[in-house]
Amino acid sequence: MTQKHPDFEQEQERLTYTKHYMQKLLDESKRDVKSAQENIRHAMADLDYLDSSLSYMNILTNARFFEMARSQKEGLEAIQQKPYFARIHFQKDGEDSEMLYIGKTSLFHRETQEPIIVDWRSPVANVYYDGRLGDIEYDVREERFTGHLFSKRQYAIERGELQSVRDIDLTTNDELLQEALSGKADVRLTEIVSTIQAEQNQIIRAHLKQPIIVQGAAGSGKTTIALHRISYFLYTMGEHFPADKLMILAPSKLFMDYIADVLPELGVGQICQTTYSEYVLNATGIKVKLKDVNLKLAALTEQEAPDQMMLWLSQMKGSLSYTMLLDAFLFEYEKSIADQFEDIFIEKYRIMRGSRLKKLFLGDFAYMPIEKRLERIKTILQSHVRQKKKEILLLLTKKYDDALDQALYLRDDARRKSEVTKYIDERDRRIPLIERESKTTASTYMKRFKKANIKKMYREFVTNGNLIEQHATLWTADQRHAFLQTHAIESWEIEDLAPLYYMHAKVKGISDKWKMRVVFIDEVQDYSVFQLAALKEGLGTDMFTMVGDLAQGIHSYRALTSWEPIIELFPRATYTTLQKSYRTTIEIMEMANSILMQMDEDLPLVEPVVRHGIDPQFHQMNTLERKRIVALLEDIRSRGHRSIALICKTTTEAKVVAKQLDGAIAIQLLSDHSDIDQEKLLIVPSHLAKGLEFDVVIVVAIDTPFREHAINRKLLYVAMTRPMHELHLVGPSREYFLLAPQ
């Protein structure tokens, strides 16, 4: 039996005090919520259309109070079962020492304003994550403070009850981390805030006004870091950046479901969570039916030798050379618009020269999207027309007044009468005509500039043989022919989204609703340089947090194979690597590293945190034997594991396996839109497993072995690095898993 910490009773009292104080506030918040609801209900019932604005103000005030009370109530309820997870005994230079308890959110005593719980995102909490015991330094809003850290302490609290107390120095070696790692996959993600490591913490708190690129090994906590950086960002910069202007780009709907519980836990709401495809289609309003992205991946993995022209087309569409082709096309389009500018008149009076308008369009407003420039020019024209109309009317009035004065001095009565009548008729005809014409001059003139249909423009671009011939000079004749032939029949792939978005941004601009100011991208290795360049261009910001792993780049045929192009695209970015894996055991990681060594990319081996488990097991089967799989599952579950995934290389094999096992055990075949049911055996195609983690993984390769080329190696590496505790391989031979025979 482990010995209790000497301060256990004292810490138990502190926890009881915290819980009681929280309960007191919670009761008050519940009363406040109810009171505000009642006040709103009464105010609404008494309201009629004759009421003064005071009644409406009363409703608004109570609505705001209701929101505040509800927010406090929800915040307290979220942390009631685990108010804090650590404590530091710290003394800032020149001040008294303090015992600061660190949790997921702050709580202050109402009367004394003393902190009962300190938010993990606060500057002083950084001392816990980064500081060794002794003299330390930390930053608050770019100002440096010094102090002394006497002790760091961790707590295991379950359902509001104190389980254990531990004094620690470096969090990298702490027991709480080991406990979390040896726990279950379904709870680890939400508890990570208590086990953030020093190197992870540095990335979470890295300069928030600079882009950041993280190459993180499988299991190094990339997703966790991205989510916690969002939380830290809103805590620190929230007043300048509303949550709805932050966007998380996730690899799939399945992945978004997987992280859904984490964001509320971190106090992050209202953030735009979407996939790249969904975002582009929403931001542009373009309606296209995309081909299933996994069909090409399946085709490439199932072929003995991948189709080289298919690979080239995908790579080329993701490259910056494709951007240059688009720019050439857009330059011609811009020129065709500029050539339509000519002098603008009201009647015979010139309002503005065409050359001046052309200069505004091509020069002064060149930084704006094309259609925004035309809107600005229309506004300028309307202003000029109003101004010039006054001048013309003054000029004409004076002209006719002078003419009439002269006519009145004519001696010949008949001639005088004729001249006066002529000038009055002419004046009375021309002035109203100018008045009427000036109202529509600008809009009539601007009608020559037709609104662009981006979808049609892009189709024109990809079928324009002359443009390809003229500008794609580095392509071979076969490549030019293949490009035009591929686009002869209209079809849309994910590779077409970046050019569509880029075109839309250049011609129409991205609307404010979709103009995100800060972007967080997980699995960024599956993006092409062009996808990222288009986003950067359309959003007009480089505030990107990008995390990924080149070793898991299963879409490398159309995406990144090196970080260099991204570092060039984001010159202000800091680049960091994380090679420690907190997910898998040493035994599993050794096998995964053997696959990593076979890859084309020169990537360092992953360092697993010191945690041992059973060796990966190979189960020889030429066909899927239901009884043996059922027995294997029972054996795994007997060791207390819940979250179990059976991973196949392709979607086709996953469907076959699901059909074979259906009825023998409870299964769930995962698709991009699945809600994960942890109670069932999850059957997952390897491409969908990326980013997920499980207690145990069974990799099945019976009909489709993993072959000796890049995409296969990466899919296998992804599958092997999903489990926390056990890895099982099922197939005819070890060679099916690119392993040497034993």
C-alpha positions in Angstrom: 0.0 0.0 0.0 1.4 3.4 -1.0 2.1 5.8 1.8 -0.1 8.9 1.9 1.6 12.3 1.4 2.2 14.1 4.7 0.1 17.0 3.6 -2.8 14.8 2.3 -5.2 15.8 5.1 -4.4 19.5 4.7 -4.9 19.3 0.9 -8.2 17.5 1.4 -9.4 20.4 3.5 -8.3 22.8 0.8 -10.2 20.8 -1.8 -13.3 20.8 0.5 -13.1 24.6 0.9 -12.8 25.1 -2.9 -15.7 22.8 -3.6 -17.9 24.6 -0.9 -17.0 28.0 -2.3 -17.8 26.9 -5.8 -21.1 25.4 -4.7 -22.0 28.7 -3.0 -21.3 30.6 -6.3 -23.1 27.9 -8.3 -26.2 28.3 -6.1 -26.1 32.1 -6.6 -25.6 31.7 -10.3 -28.6 29.4 -10.5 -30.7 31.9 -8.6 -29.4 34.7 -10.9 -30.2 32.8 -14.0 -33.7 32.1 -12.7 -34.2 35.7 -11.6 -33.0 37.1 -15.0 -35.4 34.7 -16.8 -38.3 35.9 -14.7 -37.4 39.5 -15.2 -37.3 39.1 -19.0 -40.6 37.1 -19.0 -42.3 39.9 -17.0 -40.8 42.7 -19.1 -41.9 40.9 -22.3 -45.5 40.3 -20.9 -45.9 44.0 -19.9 -44.4 45.4 -23.2 -46.6 47.1 -25.8 -45.8 49.2 -28.8 -46.4 52.4 -26.9 -43.7 51.6 -24.3 -40.7 53.8 -24.1 -37.2 52.6 -24.9 -36.7 52.1 -21.2 -38.6 48.8 -21.3 -36.5 47.5 -24.1 -33.3 48.6 -22.2 -34.7 46.6 -19.2 -35.0 43.5 -21.4 -31.6 43.9 -22.9 -29.9 44.5 -19.5 -31.6 41.4 -18.1 -30.6 39.4 -21.2 -27.0 40.3 -20.7 -27.2 39.5 -17.0 -28.8 36.2 -17.9 -25.9 35.4 -20.3 -23.3 36.3 -17.7 -25.0 34.2 -15.0 -25.5 31.2 -17.3 -21.8 31.4 -18.4 -20.6 31.4 -14.8 -22.9 28.6 -13.9 -21.7 26.5 -16.9 -18.0 27.3 -16.1 -18.4 26.2 -12.5 -20.2 23.0 -13.4 -17.5 22.1 -15.9 -14.7 22.1 -13.3 -16.8 21.0 -10.2 -15.5 17.4 -10.3 -11.9 18.4 -10.8 -11.3 22.0 -9.8 -7.5 22.0 -10.2 -4.7 19.6 -10.9 -1.5 21.3 -9.6 -0.1 23.8 -7.2 3.0 25.9 -7.2 4.6 27.6 -4.1 6.0 30.7 -5.8 7.4 34.1 -4.7 7.6 36.9 -7.2 10.6 39.2 -6.4 9.5 42.0 -4.0 6.3 40.2 -3.0 5.1 37.6 -0.5 5.2 34.0 -1.5 1.9 32.4 -2.6 0.4 28.9 -3.0 -1.3 29.0 -6.4 -3.6 26.2 -7.4 -3.8 25.6 -11.2 -6.9 24.5 -13.1 -8.8 24.8 -16.4 -10.2 28.2 -15.4 -9.7 31.0 -12.9 -11.7 31.5 -9.7 -11.3 34.5 -7.4 -12.7 35.1 -3.9 -15.4 37.8 -4.3 -14.5 39.8 -1.2 -10.7 39.5 -1.1 -10.0 39.0 -4.8 -7.5 36.3 -3.8 -7.1 33.6 -6.4 -8.7 30.3 -5.4 -7.8 28.7 -8.8 -5.4 30.1 -11.4 -6.1 29.5 -15.1 -3.5 27.2 -16.7 -3.2 29.8 -19.5 -2.2 32.7 -17.2 1.5 33.8 -17.4 2.2 32.7 -13.8 1.0 29.2 -14.5 3.7 28.9 -17.1 6.1 28.6 -14.1 4.4 25.2 -13.4 4.9 23.9 -17.0 8.4 25.3 -17.7 10.1 26.1 -14.4 12.5 24.0 -12.5 12.6 24.6 -8.8 14.7 27.6 -7.7 15.2 31.0 -9.3 13.1 31.5 -12.4 12.0 34.1 -15.0 8.7 34.4 -16.8 7.0 37.0 -19.2 3.8 38.9 -18.8 2.8 41.0 -21.9 6.4 41.1 -23.0 7.6 42.3 -19.6 10.0 40.0 -17.8 9.5 39.0 -14.1 11.7 37.1 -11.8 11.0 35.0 -8.7 11.6 31.8 -6.8 9.8 28.5 -7.2 9.9 26.6 -3.9 7.8 23.6 -5.0 5.5 22.0 -7.6 2.7 19.7 -6.6 0.3 17.5 -8.6 -3.1 16.2 -7.6 -5.2 13.2 -8.8 -8.8 14.2 -8.2 -11.7 12.0 -9.3 -15.4 13.0 -9.0 -14.4 15.7 -6.6 -12.4 13.4 -4.3 -8.7 13.7 -3.7 -6.9 10.5 -4.7 -3.3 11.4 -4.3 -0.7 14.2 -3.9 2.7 14.2 -5.5 5.6 16.7 -5.2 7.6 17.0 -8.5 10.4 18.9 -10.2 10.4 18.3 -13.9 7.0 17.5 -15.5 8.6 15.3 -18.1 9.3 12.6 -15.6 6.2 13.0 -13.5 3.9 10.2 -12.4 0.8 11.9 -13.5 2.0 11.8 -17.1 2.8 8.1 -16.8 -0.7 7.5 -15.3 -2.3 9.4 -18.1 -0.4 7.4 -20.7 -1.2 4.1 -19.1 -4.9 5.1 -19.0 -7.6 4.7 -21.7 -7.6 6.4 -25.1 -11.1 7.7 -24.7 -10.2 9.9 -21.7 -6.7 11.0 -22.5 -7.4 13.9 -24.8 -9.6 15.8 -22.4 -7.2 15.4 -19.5 -4.0 16.5 -21.3 -4.0 20.0 -19.8 -2.7 18.5 -16.6 0.2 16.7 -18.3 1.4 19.3 -20.9 5.2 18.9 -21.2 7.8 21.6 -21.3 8.4 21.3 -25.1 4.7 21.2 -25.8 4.1 24.2 -23.5 6.7 26.3 -25.4 4.8 25.8 -28.7 1.4 26.5 -27.0 2.7 29.8 -25.7 4.9 30.7 -28.6 4.6 34.2 -30.0 0.9 34.6 -30.8 1.3 37.2 -33.6 3.6 35.0 -35.6 2.9 31.9 -37.7 4.2 28.6 -36.4 5.0 25.2 -38.1 5.4 22.1 -36.1 6.8 18.8 -37.4 5.5 16.4 -34.7 6.0 12.7 -34.6 3.0 10.3 -34.2 1.8 10.6 -30.7 3.8 13.8 -29.9 0.6 15.7 -29.0 0.3 17.8 -32.2 -3.5 18.0 -32.1 -3.4 18.6 -28.3 -1.0 21.5 -28.9 -3.1 23.0 -31.6 -6.3 22.9 -29.4 -4.5 24.3 -26.4 -2.9 27.0 -28.4 -6.4 28.1 -29.6 -7.5 28.2 -25.9 -4.4 30.1 -24.9 -4.8 32.5 -27.9 -8.4 33.4 -26.9 -7.4 33.8 -23.3 -4.6 36.2 -24.2 -5.8 37.9 -27.3 -9.6 37.4 -27.1 -10.4 41.1 -26.8 -8.7 41.7 -30.2 -9.8 38.5 -32.0 -13.4 37.3 -31.6 -13.8 33.6 -31.5 -15.8 33.4 -34.7 -12.7 34.8 -36.6 -10.6 31.8 -35.6 -10.8 28.7 -37.7 -9.7 25.1 -37.2 -9.2 23.2 -40.4 -9.5 19.5 -39.5 -8.8 16.5 -41.9 -12.3 15.1 -41.7 -15.7 15.2 -40.0 -14.7 12.1 -38.1 -11.8 13.9 -36.6 -14.0 16.9 -35.7 -16.2 14.6 -33.8 -13.2 13.1 -32.0 -12.1 16.6 -30.7 -15.6 17.9 -30.1 -15.5 17.4 -26.3 -12.1 19.0 -25.9 -12.8 22.5 -27.1 -15.7 23.2 -24.6 -13.4 21.7 -21.8 -10.8 24.3 -22.8 -13.3 27.2 -22.7 -13.3 27.5 -26.4 -16.7 28.1 -28.2 -18.0 29.6 -31.4 -14.9 28.8 -33.4 -15.3 27.9 -37.0 -14.5 24.1 -37.2 -14.5 22.8 -40.7 -12.6 20.9 -43.4 -10.7 22.6 -46.2 -13.3 21.5 -48.8 -16.2 22.7 -46.8 -14.6 26.0 -46.0 -13.7 26.7 -49.7 -17.2 25.8 -50.9 -18.8 28.0 -48.2 -16.5 31.0 -48.7 -16.9 31.0 -52.4 -20.6 29.9 -52.6 -19.6 27.7 -55.6 -21.6 24.5 -56.0 -19.6 21.6 -57.3 -19.8 17.9 -56.6 -16.3 16.7 -55.6 -15.0 13.2 -56.5 -14.4 11.1 -53.4 -10.8 12.0 -52.4 -10.2 8.4 -51.3 -10.9 6.9 -54.8 -7.6 8.3 -56.1 -5.8 7.2 -52.9 -7.3 3.7 -53.3 -6.3 3.6 -57.0 -2.7 4.5 -56.2 -2.4 2.1 -53.3 -4.0 -0.9 -55.1 -1.9 -0.5 -58.3 1.4 -2.5 -58.5 3.1 0.6 -59.9 1.3 4.0 -59.4 0.1 5.8 -62.6 2.9 8.4 -63.1 0.7 10.8 -65.1 -2.0 10.7 -62.4 0.7 11.5 -59.8 2.1 14.4 -61.9 -1.3 16.0 -62.5 -2.0 15.9 -58.7 1.4 17.3 -57.8 1.3 20.0 -60.4 -2.1 21.3 -59.3 -0.8 21.7 -55.8 2.4 23.5 -56.9 3.1 27.3 -57.1 3.8 26.8 -60.8 0.1 26.2 -61.2 -0.5 29.5 -59.4 1.6 31.2 -62.0 -0.5 29.8 -64.8 -3.6 31.1 -63.1 -2.0 34.5 -62.7 -1.3 34.6 -66.4 -4.9 33.8 -67.1 -6.1 36.4 -64.6 -3.7 39.0 -66.1 -5.4 38.5 -69.5 -8.9 38.8 -67.8 -7.8 42.0 -66.0 -6.4 43.4 -69.2 -9.7 42.7 -71.0 -11.5 44.7 -68.4 -9.0 47.6 -68.4 -9.5 47.9 -72.2 -13.2 48.6 -71.7 -12.5 51.9 -70.0 -13.3 55.0 -72.1 -14.2 58.6 -71.5 -17.4 59.1 -69.7 -19.8 61.9 -70.6 -23.0 63.6 -69.5 -24.6 64.8 -72.7 -21.5 66.3 -74.4 -19.6 67.1 -71.2 -16.7 64.8 -70.3 -16.9 63.7 -66.6 -13.7 61.6 -66.5 -11.1 60.4 -68.9 -10.9 56.7 -69.6 -7.2 56.8 -69.1 -7.7 58.1 -65.6 -10.2 55.3 -64.8 -7.8 52.7 -66.3 -5.0 54.0 -64.1 -7.2 53.7 -61.0 -8.1 50.1 -62.0 -4.6 48.9 -62.9 -2.6 51.1 -60.5 -4.1 52.8 -57.5 -6.6 49.9 -56.7 -4.4 47.0 -57.9 -4.2 45.7 -54.3 -8.0 45.0 -54.3 -9.9 42.1 -55.9 -11.0 43.0 -59.5 -14.7 43.4 -58.7 -14.0 45.4 -55.5 -12.0 47.8 -57.7 -14.9 48.2 -60.1 -17.2 48.9 -57.1 -14.8 51.5 -55.8 -14.6 53.1 -59.3 -18.4 53.2 -59.6 -18.5 55.1 -56.2 -15.9 57.5 -57.5 -17.8 58.0 -60.7 -21.1 58.7 -58.8 -19.3 61.3 -56.7 -17.7 62.9 -59.8 -21.1 62.9 -61.6 -22.7 64.7 -58.7 -20.0 67.3 -58.6 -19.8 67.8 -62.3 -23.5 67.9 -62.7 -23.6 71.0 -60.4 -20.8 72.6 -62.4 -22.6 71.8 -65.8 -25.9 73.1 -64.5 -24.3 76.3 -63.2 -22.5 76.7 -66.5 -25.6 76.1 -68.6 -27.8 78.4 -66.4 -25.2 81.2 -66.8 -24.9 80.5 -70.6 -28.7 80.7 -71.1 -29.1 83.7 -68.8 -26.4 85.5 -70.8 -28.0 84.5 -74.1 -31.4 85.6 -72.9 -30.0 88.9 -71.7 -28.5 89.5 -75.2 -31.7 88.4 -76.9 -33.8 90.8 -74.9 -31.8 93.7 -76.4 -32.7 92.8 -80.0 -34.8 95.6 -81.7 -36.6 93.3 -84.1 -39.6 92.1 -82.1 -40.2 88.9 -84.1 -36.5 88.0 -83.9 -36.3 88.8 -80.2 -39.4 86.7 -79.5 -38.0 83.8 -81.6 -34.6 83.9 -79.9 -36.0 84.2 -76.4 -38.4 81.3 -77.0 -35.6 79.2 -78.6 -33.3 79.7 -75.6 -36.0 79.1 -73.0 -37.1 75.9 -74.8 -33.6 74.7 -75.1 -32.8 75.4 -71.5 -36.0 73.8 -70.3 -35.2 70.7 -72.3 -31.5 70.3 -71.6 -31.4 71.0 -67.9 -34.0 68.3 -66.9 -32.3 65.9 -69.4 -29.0 66.4 -67.7 -30.6 66.0 -64.3 -32.2 62.7 -65.4 -29.1 61.4 -67.3 -26.8 62.2 -64.3 -28.8 59.9 -62.1 -27.9 56.8 -64.2 -24.6 57.9 -65.8 -22.4 55.9 -63.5 -24.5 52.7 -63.4 -25.1 52.8 -67.2 -21.4 53.2 -67.8 -20.5 50.3 -65.4 -23.0 47.9 -67.0 -20.3 47.0 -69.5 -18.4 45.2 -66.8 -20.1 41.8 -66.3 -19.9 39.9 -63.0 -17.6 36.9 -63.3 -18.8 33.3 -62.8 -15.7 31.8 -61.2 -16.8 28.2 -61.9 -17.1 29.0 -65.6 -13.9 31.0 -65.6 -12.0 28.1 -64.1 -13.5 25.7 -66.7 -12.4 28.1 -69.4 -8.9 28.2 -67.9 -8.4 24.4 -67.7 -9.7 23.9 -71.3 -7.7 26.8 -72.8 -5.2 25.0 -75.1 -3.6 28.3 -76.3 -2.9 29.4 -72.7 -1.4 26.1 -71.8 0.7 26.1 -75.0 1.9 29.6 -74.4 2.6 29.6 -70.6 3.2 25.9 -69.6 6.5 25.9 -71.4 8.2 23.5 -68.9 5.5 20.8 -69.5 6.1 18.0 -72.0 3.8 17.6 -75.0 2.3 14.5 -73.3 1.7 16.4 -70.0 -0.1 19.3 -71.9 -2.2 16.7 -73.7 -3.0 14.8 -70.5 -4.0 18.0 -68.7 -6.4 19.1 -71.5 -7.8 15.6 -71.9 -8.4 15.2 -68.1 -10.5 18.4 -68.2 -12.3 17.9 -71.4 -15.2 16.4 -69.4 -16.3 18.5 -66.4 -15.3 16.9 -63.1 -14.1 18.3 -59.8 -11.4 17.0 -57.4 -10.0 18.4 -54.2 -7.0 19.7 -56.1 -9.4 22.1 -58.0 -10.5 23.8 -54.8 -7.4 25.9 -54.2 -7.5 27.4 -57.7 -11.2 28.1 -57.4 -10.7 29.8 -54.0 -7.6 31.7 -55.4 -9.6 32.9 -58.4 -12.5 33.9 -56.2 -10.2 35.8 -53.9 -8.5 37.6 -56.8 -11.7 38.5 -58.7 -14.4 38.8 -56.0 -12.7 38.8 -52.7 -13.6 36.7 -49.6 -16.7 38.0 -47.8 -16.3 39.3 -44.2 -18.2 36.3 -42.8 -15.5 33.9 -44.1 -12.5 36.2 -43.7 -10.9 34.4 -40.8 -8.1 36.2 -39.0 -6.4 33.3 -37.4 -6.1 29.7 -38.8 -5.2 26.5 -37.0 -4.4 23.5 -39.4 -4.0 20.0 -38.2 -2.5 17.3 -40.5 -1.0 20.1 -42.5 1.3 17.6 -44.3 -1.8 16.7 -46.4 -2.1 20.2 -47.8 -0.3 21.4 -51.0 1.7 24.5 -51.1 -0.9 26.0 -53.4 -3.7 25.2 -50.9 -1.9 27.1 -48.2 -0.8 30.0 -50.5 -4.4 30.4 -51.7 -5.7 30.6 -48.1 -3.0 33.1 -47.2 -3.9 35.2 -50.2 -7.7 35.1 -49.7 -7.6 35.8 -45.9 -4.8 38.4 -46.2 -3.1 37.1 -43.1 -0.2 34.8 -42.2 -1.4 34.1 -38.6 -1.4 30.3 -39.1 -0.6 27.5 -36.6 0.3 24.5 -38.7 1.0 21.1 -37.2 1.7 17.9 -39.1 4.0 14.9 -39.7 5.6 14.2 -43.1 5.9 10.5 -42.1 2.1 10.4 -42.1 1.7 12.3 -45.4 -0.6 9.7 -47.0 -1.6 12.2 -49.7 2.0 13.1 -50.5 1.2 12.5 -54.2 -0.6 15.9 -54.1 0.7 17.5 -50.9 3.9 18.3 -49.0 7.0 16.1 -49.0 9.2 18.8 -47.3 8.7 21.8 -45.0 11.0 24.1 -47.1 8.2 25.4 -49.4 6.0 26.3 -46.4 8.9 28.0 -44.6 9.4 30.1 -47.7 5.7 30.8 -48.0 5.6 31.9 -44.3 8.9 33.7 -43.9 7.9 35.0 -40.4 7.1 31.5 -39.2 9.0 29.7 -36.4 9.7 26.0 -37.2 9.8 23.4 -34.4 10.1 19.7 -34.2 8.7 17.3 -31.6 10.2 13.8 -31.7 8.9 12.4 -28.4 5.9 10.2 -28.6 3.6 10.1 -25.6 1.2 7.6 -27.1 2.8 4.3 -27.8 4.9 1.9 -25.8 8.6 1.4 -26.6 7.9 -2.0 -28.2 5.3 -0.6 -30.6 7.4 2.4 -31.5 10.4 0.2 -32.4 8.3 -1.6 -35.0 6.9 1.7 -36.3 10.4 3.2 -36.5 11.5 0.3 -38.7 8.8 1.5 -41.2 9.9 5.1 -40.8 13.5 4.1 -41.7 12.2 2.8 -45.1 10.7 6.1 -46.1 12.1 8.5 -48.8 12.0 11.5 -46.4 15.0 11.8 -44.1 13.1 11.9 -40.8 14.6 11.3 -37.4 13.4 8.3 -35.4 10.6 8.8 -32.9 11.6 8.7 -29.2 8.9 7.0 -27.1 8.5 8.1 -23.5 9.8 5.3 -21.2 6.8 3.1 -21.0 6.9 -0.6 -21.7 4.2 -3.0 -22.9 3.8 -6.3 -24.6 5.6 -6.9 -27.9 3.5 -6.4 -31.1 2.0 -9.8 -32.0 1.8 -11.3 -35.5 -1.2 -13.7 -36.1 -0.7 -15.7 -39.3 -4.0 -16.0 -41.3 -4.4 -16.6 -45.0 -8.1 -15.8 -44.7 -9.9 -13.9 -42.0 -10.8 -16.5 -39.3 -13.8 -15.2 -37.4 -13.3 -17.5 -34.4 -9.7 -16.4 -33.9 -10.5 -12.7 -34.3 -13.3 -13.1 -31.7 -10.9 -15.0 -29.3 -8.3 -12.3 -29.8 -10.8 -9.6 -28.9 -11.9 -11.4 -25.8 -8.2 -11.8 -24.8 -7.6 -8.0 -25.4 -10.8 -7.0 -23.4 -9.8 -9.3 -20.5 -6.8 -6.9 -20.0 -9.3 -4.0 -19.5 -9.0 -2.4 -22.9 -12.1 -0.7 -24.3 -11.1 1.3 -27.3 -10.2 -1.2 -30.1 -9.7 -0.5 -33.8 -9.3 -3.0 -36.6 -7.4 -1.1 -39.4 -7.3 -2.2 -43.0 -5.2 -0.6 -45.8 -8.2 0.2 -48.1 -11.9 1.1 -47.7 -12.7 -1.9 -49.9 -10.9 -4.4 -47.6 -12.5 -2.7 -44.5 -16.0 -3.3 -46.0 -15.1 -7.0 -46.7 -13.8 -7.5 -43.2 -16.9 -5.8 -41.7 -19.1 -8.1 -43.7 -17.2 -11.2 -42.5 -17.3 -10.2 -38.8 -20.9 -8.9 -38.8 -23.0 -11.0 -36.5 -20.0 -12.5 -34.7 -19.3 -9.4 -32.7 -20.6 -5.8 -32.4 -18.8 -3.8 -35.1 -18.9 -0.2 -36.5 -17.4 0.5 -39.9 -16.2 4.0 -39.7 -16.7 6.5 -42.5 -15.9 10.2 -42.7 -19.2 11.1 -41.1 -19.3 8.5 -38.3 -20.0 9.2 -34.6 -17.6 6.8 -32.9 -19.1 4.1 -30.7 -16.3 3.0 -28.3 -18.3 0.0 -27.2 -17.9 -1.7 -30.6 -14.9 -3.0 -32.6 -14.2 -0.1 -34.9 -13.3 -1.1 -38.4 -11.3 1.7 -40.0 -9.7 2.2 -43.4 -6.1 3.4 -42.8 -6.5 6.8 -44.3 -9.3 7.6 -41.8 -7.3 6.4 -38.8 -4.9 9.4 -39.0 -5.1 11.7 -36.0 -7.1 9.1 -33.9 -5.8 6.9 -31.1 -7.0 3.7 -29.5 -6.1 1.4 -26.6 -5.4 -1.4 -29.0 -5.1 -1.7 -32.8 -5.4 -4.8 -35.0 -4.0 -4.2 -38.5 -5.4 -6.6 -41.0 -3.7 -7.1 -44.5 -5.1 -10.3 -46.1 -6.4 -9.3 -49.5 -4.3 -6.1 -49.9 -0.7 -6.3 -48.6 1.3 -3.1 -47.9 3.6 -2.7 -50.9 7.1 -1.2 -51.3 6.2 2.3 -52.3 5.7 5.7 -50.5 2.0 5.8 -49.9 1.8 2.2 -48.7 4.6 2.8 -46.2 2.9 5.9 -44.8 -0.5 4.2 -44.5 1.2 1.3 -42.6 3.1 3.8 -40.4 -0.2 5.6 -39.6 -1.9 2.3 -38.6 1.0 1.1 -36.5 1.2 4.4 -34.5 -2.5 4.6 -33.4 -2.4 2.2 -30.4 -1.5 3.2 -26.8 -0.9 -0.3 -25.5 -1.1 -3.2 -27.9 -0.5 -3.8 -31.6 -1.6 -6.9 -33.4 -0.9 -7.8 -37.1 -3.1 -10.2 -39.0 -2.1 -11.5 -42.4 -0.5 -14.4 -44.4 3.1 -13.3 -43.6 5.1 -10.5 -41.9 6.2 -9.4 -45.4 2.6 -8.1 -45.9 3.5 -5.5 -43.3 6.9 -4.7 -44.8 8.6 -6.6 -42.0 11.5 -9.1 -42.3 10.4 -12.7 -41.8 11.3 -14.3 -38.4 
